[in-house]
Amino acid sequence: MKKLLKWLGIILIGLVAIGLLAAAGVYVVSGSGINKTYDVAVQPVTIPTDAAAIEEGARLTTIRGCNDCHDADFGGKLFIDDPMLGTFHTANLTSGAGSATAQYSVEDWDRAIRHGINPEGKGVMIMPANEFSVLSDEQLGQIVAYLQSVPPVDREHPAPKVGLLGRALFLAGQLPLLPATVIDHTVDHPAAITPVASAEYGAYVATSCIGCHQPNLAGGPIPGAAPGDPPSANLTPAGHLANWTLEDFRTVMRNGVTPEGIALNPEVMPWPIMQHMTDVEIEALWLYLNGLPAVASVQ
């Protein structure tokens, strides 16, 4: 019996040692990715000052979900708090105390929004810049103009902390911790995009959907969601969309109720922000989604 206990003890110690070495390896390798720096040259962007452009910037920050993540006053908030995944706050985008952007140049705004890179050249954690990387110069300028006009909010946030599971998922490509890693930083951005009811324009609008509905828009588990949270819907023709008309889709986007009589939970699907989309944007999105390949959801 003593020999058995001795060997069990040795095996247990060995397993603990292996586990500690594996954890150390995860921290070292993930730390290399987290601390990677990028040297990205951005093209000149003009920040407008007229009221109409600032008003349009306010609308764009709404339909692109900026105030959903950064709070209604853009002062930032606790976004993820999980001992294994990590603790992340969204940035204070106002000019108040604790602001992450008060001293930003136009180039800094561009790198942060379209490239996911901070002024020190490191990737911005969790910020879904891959969804905004397609923005035209005009719309980027309008968004920045609006953000620079919002009232200051004094709200300081601690630096992000990435847990062991978060680091492991990051290395496995299952947690979009640093969107800068998946962006093509060499792409030239269009000066402006003409809003028309076309699938091409719908693709431009739909980039705001990929964070929850997956890059192929087939839905599934939402990155960073709590255990038990419902998956995002399948937006390809393999989902309910195949049986909807344009008017059905418009009703869902405007009122949050599907043709099947399901009332969408705004905490899961923030449909109220879609009320600020234009009819052209909604039709373009409809055309784009209906032209996608039918892909089954991965639950």
LINLINKA-V851502 format. One record per backbone hydrogen bond with DSSP energy under -1.0 kcal/mol. NH is the residue of the N-H (numbers start at 0). CO is the residue of the C=O. Records with the same first field share a line. If there is no record, write none. Layout:
NH = CO ; CO
//
This chain:
4 = 0
5 = 1
6 = 2
7 = 3
8 = 4
9 = 5
10 = 6
11 = 7
12 = 8
13 = 9
14 = 10
15 = 11
16 = 12
17 = 13
18 = 14
19 = 15
20 = 16
21 = 17
22 = 18
23 = 19
24 = 20
25 = 21
26 = 22
27 = 23
28 = 24
29 = 25
30 = 26
31 = 27
32 = 28
33 = 29
34 = 30
37 = 120
53 = 49
54 = 50
55 = 51
56 = 52
57 = 53
58 = 54
59 = 55
60 = 56
61 = 57
62 = 58
63 = 59
64 = 61
65 = 60
66 = 60
68 = 64
69 = 65
73 = 70
75 = 69
78 = 87
79 = 87
81 = 85
85 = 81
86 = 160
87 = 79
89 = 76
92 = 73
98 = 95
99 = 91
103 = 100
108 = 104
109 = 105
110 = 106
111 = 107
112 = 108
113 = 109
116 = 110
117 = 121
120 = 117
123 = 115
125 = 176
126 = 124
128 = 126
130 = 127
132 = 128
134 = 131
136 = 189
137 = 190
139 = 135
140 = 136
141 = 137
142 = 138
143 = 139
144 = 140
145 = 141
146 = 142
147 = 143
148 = 145
154 = 96 ; 152
160 = 86
162 = 84
165 = 83
166 = 162
167 = 163
168 = 164
169 = 165
170 = 166
171 = 167
172 = 169
173 = 168
176 = 174
180 = 177
181 = 178
184 = 182
186 = 183
197 = 195
201 = 197
202 = 198
203 = 199
204 = 200
205 = 201
207 = 204
208 = 205
212 = 208
213 = 209
216 = 213
218 = 212
219 = 231
224 = 221
228 = 225
231 = 219
234 = 216
238 = 235
241 = 238
242 = 239
243 = 240
248 = 244
249 = 245
250 = 246
251 = 247
252 = 248
253 = 249
254 = 250
255 = 251
257 = 261
260 = 257
263 = 255
267 = 264
268 = 264
270 = 268
272 = 269
273 = 270
275 = 272
276 = 273
281 = 277
282 = 278
283 = 279
284 = 280
285 = 281
286 = 282
287 = 283
288 = 284
289 = 285
291 = 288
//
